[in-house]
Amino acid sequence: MKHINHISINTRGSDEFPFSLSLFKKPFKISFKKPVVILAGDNGCGKSTLLEAIAYKLNLPTIGSYSTITDETFAPARSLFDLINIQWINKTHNGMFFRAEDYIGFVRSINTLKNELGNGLKEMEEYLQGYGLRLAQGALRNQINELENRYNGKLEQKSHGEGFLQIITSRITNNGVYVLDEPEASLSPMKQLSLISLLMHSAKETDAQFIIATHSPVLMGIPQSVIYFINDEGIKPINYEDTEHYQIYKSFLENRERFLKYL
């Protein structure tokens, strides 16, 4: 069962950011006719701001060190809160907001937590003994092991791309709404295909919905997705083959020498 039917966004008639962006100059609606909605467009068109605003409206947890309520980078998104209307089919509070720049902060927070748990083990050895010590040690070791098992080992020992994919895989666990901002940032083409497989499986088996901003023509090719293209004229649905991402990559791969000659 789908969760969101459509999201509509009004405008405020202001020249202040984010209303200075062409995307927010006039009202628009995003319909969820398919389980995956792709936002495409050039840098600076407003994709990330739109995703952050949707994530804030949905009150989604982030993987970063701060929540959408306290994170200063969400200030423009919070200004859109009253202008966003979500028409639900089956309301849910499950889901996640993931953006590439939060990854490093997340790994650091996990390592900090593990270090704190490790220090707690050492402190207990000074104050406890016998059965009480063994019980406390077991509880803390279980928490450390649970962290490592959830992310299939130590994230700091994985490559950027492996860590990215492991976090996304571990957090997409139910039929919620998942908002992903450029999840391909550190993924090789093969890992992007792995991500597509995960998204397709989750959409089919758990009724998860996804809103994804991407520059990747690989991710834009996800079956059962609808693509919205953002430019100076606003936002509108577009066929995969009509996106500039597909056309530029196709032209480059078919004849890169001729393509580069005219740059």
Buried (B, 14 or more C-beta within 10 A) or exposed (E): EBBBEBBBBBBEEEEEEBBEBBBBBEEBEBBBEBBBBBBBBEEEBBBBBBBBBBBBBBEBBBBBBEBBEEBEBBEBBBBBEEBBEBEEEEEBEBBBBBBBEBBEBBBEBBBEEBEEBEEBBEEBEEEBEEEEBEEBBEEBEEEBEEBEEBBBEBBEEBEBBBBBBBBBBEBBEEBBBBBBBBBBBBBEEEBBBBBBEBBBEBBEEEBBBBBBBBBBBBBBBBEEBBBBBBBEEBBEEBEBEEBBBBEEBEEEEEEEEEEEEEE
